[in-house]
Amino acid sequence: MDLGIAGRLAVVAGGSSGLGLASAKALAEEGARVAICGRNEDRLRSAAAVVGHECVPIVADVSTPEGACQFVDAAWSALGGVDILVPNAGGPPPGNFESTEVDAYQAALELNLLSVVAMCKTAVPFMRKQRWGRVVAITSLSVRQPMANLILSNTARAGATAFLKTLALEVAGEGVTVNTVQPGLHRTPRLDALYSVDQLDSMRLGQADDFGAHVAFLCGETAKFTTGLQLHVDGGVYAGLL
């Protein structure tokens, strides 16, 4: 299927590994010009080579609103605009209510909520002006079904989902769609850091590239009437009816 995004300008945060990298690959394969970011220059350049299609690597840290804005600005300059934005970042440290201090929440909110707000504030006004744009944020299944020992991520990503849903309603009539894709468990470096090999062997794990294809689809012309969606991609793990 031709998604109709060849030549579109795509900015993918956290694109040096995991689900961000898979999303960047999927967009590039559809003909989009892609810029990605990461904090480690060597790993970032290796990721850009994997993406191919003249992917632009930008060293940036999106763990703060300031860093997130700087990344989108740098990508804008490198590409000449932003048509597609994929807000994404790694997760905060694990922990539960008892073990997590109040002070830890601020950094988590900056990483997984405020950085999303900042990237949208930078990119979406241009999308509205040109009356075409796609925002597809990578969040987590924990928004629907909180995950044990990930209280910071559960909290911050739920806030990001509420923000994105609100934004979707505000720009729905202007050619700009705003959706989130909520991964369950996919084999990525993040998962390797959270769980042991034995634990991973007992889990139902998805493939990152399959997840990336979902992100690319929501950026396509065929998804132009799909907005405000929270799509869970989890292999059937989520048990709720709604």
C-alpha positions in Angstrom: 0.0 0.0 0.0 1.3 3.4 -0.9 0.7 5.7 2.1 1.0 8.9 0.0 3.8 10.4 2.2 6.7 10.3 -0.2 8.6 13.6 0.1 7.0 14.5 3.4 9.3 15.7 6.2 9.3 13.5 9.3 10.8 14.2 12.7 11.2 11.2 15.0 12.4 11.8 18.5 14.3 9.0 20.3 15.1 7.5 16.9 18.4 6.0 17.6 17.0 2.7 18.9 13.9 0.6 19.8 10.5 1.7 18.6 11.6 5.2 17.5 14.2 3.6 15.2 11.6 1.2 13.8 9.2 4.1 13.2 11.9 6.1 11.4 12.7 3.1 9.2 9.0 2.6 8.3 8.6 6.3 7.4 11.8 6.3 5.3 10.7 3.2 3.4 7.5 5.1 2.5 9.6 7.8 0.9 9.5 10.4 3.7 12.6 12.4 4.5 13.5 11.6 8.1 15.4 13.3 10.9 16.1 11.4 14.1 17.7 12.3 17.4 19.6 10.6 20.2 22.1 11.6 22.8 25.0 9.3 21.8 26.5 10.5 18.5 28.1 7.2 17.5 24.9 5.2 18.1 22.9 7.9 16.4 25.0 7.8 13.2 24.7 4.0 13.2 21.0 4.3 13.5 20.8 6.8 10.6 22.7 4.3 8.5 20.1 1.6 9.3 17.3 4.0 8.4 19.0 4.9 5.2 17.4 7.2 2.6 19.6 10.1 3.6 18.3 10.1 7.2 19.5 13.1 9.1 21.0 12.4 12.6 20.7 15.2 15.2 22.4 14.9 18.6 19.7 16.1 21.0 18.3 15.3 24.5 14.5 15.5 24.6 14.3 14.7 28.3 13.5 18.4 28.9 11.1 20.8 27.2 14.1 23.0 26.1 15.9 20.0 24.6 12.8 18.9 22.9 12.2 22.3 21.3 15.8 22.5 20.2 15.6 19.1 18.5 12.5 20.1 16.4 14.1 23.4 15.5 17.2 21.7 14.4 15.3 19.1 12.4 13.2 21.9 10.8 16.4 23.6 9.7 17.9 20.4 8.3 14.8 19.3 6.4 13.2 22.6 5.6 10.0 22.0 7.5 8.0 19.5 9.6 5.1 17.6 8.2 5.2 14.6 10.5 6.1 14.5 14.2 6.7 11.4 16.2 7.2 12.4 19.9 9.0 9.6 21.7 11.5 9.2 24.6 12.8 6.6 26.8 11.1 5.7 30.0 11.9 7.0 33.6 13.4 4.7 36.2 11.3 1.8 37.5 9.7 2.0 41.0 6.5 1.7 42.9 4.6 4.2 45.2 6.6 3.3 48.3 10.0 3.4 46.7 9.5 6.6 44.5 10.2 9.9 46.1 8.0 12.9 45.2 11.0 14.7 43.7 11.3 12.0 41.0 8.0 12.9 39.4 9.2 16.2 38.0 11.9 14.6 35.8 9.5 11.9 34.7 6.9 14.5 33.7 9.5 16.5 31.7 10.6 13.4 29.9 7.3 11.8 29.0 4.8 14.7 29.1 6.3 18.1 28.9 8.7 17.1 26.1 5.7 16.0 24.1 4.0 19.3 24.7 7.1 21.2 23.7 7.6 19.3 20.5 4.0 19.9 19.5 4.1 23.6 20.4 7.1 23.9 18.0 5.8 21.9 15.1 2.0 22.0 15.1 1.5 25.7 14.3 3.3 25.2 11.0 1.2 22.1 10.3 -2.0 24.2 10.9 -0.8 26.9 8.6 -0.2 24.5 5.7 -3.3 22.6 6.6 -1.6 19.2 6.6 0.2 17.5 9.4 0.6 14.3 11.4 1.5 13.8 15.1 1.8 10.2 16.1 3.2 9.8 19.6 4.7 6.7 21.1 3.4 6.2 24.6 2.6 2.9 26.4 -0.1 0.3 27.0 0.3 1.4 30.7 -2.0 4.3 29.9 -4.9 1.8 29.6 -3.5 -0.8 32.1 -0.9 0.5 34.5 2.2 -1.7 34.7 3.6 -2.8 38.0 6.7 -1.1 39.2 6.5 1.7 36.6 4.6 4.3 38.5 6.5 7.2 37.0 5.9 6.1 33.4 2.2 5.3 34.1 1.6 8.7 35.5 3.5 10.8 33.0 2.3 9.0 29.9 -1.3 9.2 31.0 -0.9 13.0 31.1 0.6 13.0 27.6 -2.3 11.0 26.3 -4.8 13.5 27.7 -2.9 16.4 26.2 -2.7 14.8 22.8 -6.4 13.9 22.8 -7.2 17.5 23.6 -4.9 18.8 20.9 -6.5 16.4 18.4 -9.9 17.9 19.0 -8.6 21.4 18.6 -7.0 20.8 15.2 -9.3 18.2 13.7 -10.7 20.5 11.1 -7.4 21.9 9.9 -5.9 18.9 8.1 -3.8 17.9 11.2 -4.3 14.5 12.9 -3.0 13.7 16.3 -2.9 10.0 17.5 -1.0 7.9 20.0 0.3 4.4 19.5 0.5 2.4 22.8 3.0 -0.5 22.7 2.8 -3.5 24.9 6.0 -5.5 25.1 8.3 -5.3 22.2 11.9 -6.6 22.2 13.9 -3.4 22.6 16.9 -2.2 24.7 14.4 -0.6 27.1 12.8 -4.0 27.8 16.2 -5.6 28.2 17.1 -3.1 30.9 13.9 -3.7 32.8 13.6 -7.5 32.8 15.8 -10.5 33.1 16.3 -13.0 30.3 14.1 -15.6 32.1 11.4 -13.0 32.5 11.6 -12.0 28.8 11.4 -15.7 27.7 8.0 -16.0 29.5 6.5 -12.9 27.8 4.6 -12.4 24.6 6.9 -10.0 22.7 6.2 -8.1 19.5 8.7 -7.0 16.9 9.7 -3.4 16.7 9.5 -3.2 12.9 5.9 -4.3 13.0 5.1 -1.5 15.5 6.8 1.0 13.2 4.5 0.1 10.4 1.5 1.1 12.6 3.1 4.5 13.1 3.7 5.0 9.4 0.1 4.0 8.6 -1.3 6.7 10.9 0.9 9.2 9.0 -0.5 8.3 5.7 -3.2 9.8 3.5 -5.5 6.8 4.1 -5.6 7.8 7.8 -6.6 11.4 7.2 -9.9 10.9 9.0 -8.4 9.1 12.0 -7.5 11.4 14.8 -7.7 11.3 18.6 -7.0 7.6 18.5 -5.1 5.7 21.2 -4.1 2.5 19.3 -2.8 -0.3 21.5 -0.4 -2.7 19.8 0.2 -5.4 22.3 -0.5 -8.9 20.9 -3.8 -9.0 22.8 -2.4 -8.4 26.3 -4.9 -5.7 27.1 -7.9 -7.3 28.6 -10.4 -4.4 28.7 -13.4 -4.0 26.5 -13.0 -0.2 26.1 
